Structure formats: C-alpha cells, structure tokens
C-alpha cells in the first residue's frame, strides 16, 4: 500500500500532514537541525489530534551519531516513555567512531522495547562506509526500515544506490524508506524503482513573530517551517495514481 511519511515538529504540522493524506508521521523537535527527540507533551498532544501512526525520533542532541553511555541511557529513558504514551514506532541510529553501526548500543535500546516494536534506522545510515553489509546487521537487530537518501546529499543524486539497496532488500524483513529532497519529479522515479513508501518534510516557510533576535535560529529572521498541505496532497496523489 503506497504511503507517505511526513516529518513534523508541531501539532499544526501533524494535523496538516494527516489532512493531506500522509499515512505516518515522524515526530521530532528542531527539524532545522535535522530533527531531535520531541517532548512527551508534544507526542501526547499529537496523538490527541491524529489517528495515523506516530513514530518518535530518538536523537538526544545535534551533531554526530556516536553517543556515550549517558546519552544512550537518555535515549532509552525517552524510548520507554514514548512507548508508555502511545508512540507507534521509534526512529534512531547510532554509529561507532569509525562510522559503522554501533551494534551494542542499538541492541541495548531495542532490548528495552516491547518485542517486535517498529524501529526505523534513520539517516545515520548515509554515513556508513559499507551500507550493503549493514542491511543484514540492521535486519538482525530488529529494524524494519532504513531511512536513507542512498548515501548522497538527496535522493535525486543517489538514484542508482537506492535501486541497489531496494534490490538487496528483496525477501528480507527490512525495507528502504527513501527520504531527503523528495519532490514531484524524483518521486515518479522512485516509484519506477519499486518504492511504495517515501519520507518528506513537505514544508514551507511561514511568517512568525519578528523579535529581532531569536537565539541563533538557523532559519530566516521572523520565519519558521510548517507542513504545506498542497505538497502533501501532491505527493500522495503521485504515490496513489501517477503510473
């Protein structure tokens, strides 16, 4: 079944994504930094307003994906609280200093979850040196999806790599979720490869209060991002009908 996953960091964006036809949400905070762990309060409020599955990001800080013991403990605490408060899945990725999957850290988090709880390995995958060999490792750990551009800056620059990963996942209990710069034109290409699920922010800038100084906000002054209803509707239409 074709499905669009939209990453959101507010209740308003979550409602717009569902209204536009999204089939799943990736719930984060601070999307302008690539997405960090959202608050429990945000999860609770989002679950009040949408009926589609909500997967919560586990990323306790910005920067790289190599975490120390305290940071891993923090993510385990967050993961358990998310499960207790209605999260339908989790999104995380941990690497070693030599850019390999941190098997023990990932296993540690998964062992604290209900058996079979849905987990997506996020775009930390794009920094792995040997992505092909990582597929089996992630499947064995219990991940059901891998969010990736294919290793490039965006999905358009990694078409061949995505096709290769899609082929290698055939018959496995893990799938590739293309994400990163998904738009109208490259979504048609992704469908031709065989992908039925994709990930996008579908966002636009909207005007916000201009207070003159907003704590080093990386977005343009007086603006923030929110889900664009028409973008969600357009991608969903392509997924469902443009054959």
Beta strands, then each sheet from edge to edge (+ up, - down):
strand 1: 3-8
strand 2: 24-27
strand 3: 53-57
strand 4: 89-92
strand 5: 119-121
strand 6: 145-148
strand 7: 175-179
strand 8: 197-200
strand 9: 203-207
strand 10: 223-227
sheet 1: 1+ 2+ 3+ 4+ 5+ 6+ 7+ 8+ 1+
sheet 2: 9+ 10-
end
